[in-house]
Amino acid sequence: MKEEEYKKRFMSGFVNDYFENSYKELVAFFAKDKKISASELKEIINLIEKPKS
């Protein structure tokens, strides 16, 4: 199994088990715990809105 496929499967299971299958809840958890900054969240939004091909 390629590393990328392993990451996808692991994260999918992790988010399902601990965050009610919500990536939004995962990000909110890290934001509330100060593990991710507002500027990092903006970078993530940019990646989502303008993905690299």
C-alpha positions in Angstrom: 0.0 0.0 0.0 1.3 3.4 -0.9 1.9 5.9 1.9 -0.8 8.3 0.5 -3.4 5.6 0.6 -2.4 4.5 4.1 -2.7 8.1 5.3 -6.2 8.5 3.7 -7.4 5.2 5.4 -5.9 6.0 8.7 -7.2 9.6 8.9 -10.7 8.4 7.7 -10.8 5.9 10.5 -9.4 8.3 13.1 -11.9 11.0 12.2 -14.7 8.6 12.2 -13.8 7.1 15.6 -12.9 10.3 17.5 -14.7 13.2 15.7 -18.1 11.7 14.6 -16.8 11.5 11.0 -16.5 15.3 10.9 -13.3 16.9 9.7 -14.7 20.2 10.9 -14.8 18.9 14.4 -11.2 17.7 14.0 -10.0 21.2 13.0 -12.2 22.8 15.7 -10.5 20.6 18.3 -7.0 21.7 17.3 -8.1 25.3 17.0 -9.6 25.3 20.5 -6.5 23.6 21.9 -4.3 26.3 20.3 -2.5 23.7 18.2 -3.4 25.5 15.0 -3.3 29.3 14.4 -5.7 31.5 12.5 -3.0 32.1 9.9 -2.6 28.3 9.5 -6.4 28.0 9.1 -6.3 30.7 6.4 -3.6 28.7 4.6 -5.8 25.6 4.8 -8.7 27.5 3.4 -6.5 28.7 0.5 -5.5 25.1 -0.2 -9.1 24.1 -0.3 -10.3 27.0 -2.5 -7.3 26.9 -4.9 -5.9 23.4 -5.0 -2.7 22.8 -6.9 -3.2 20.5 -9.8 
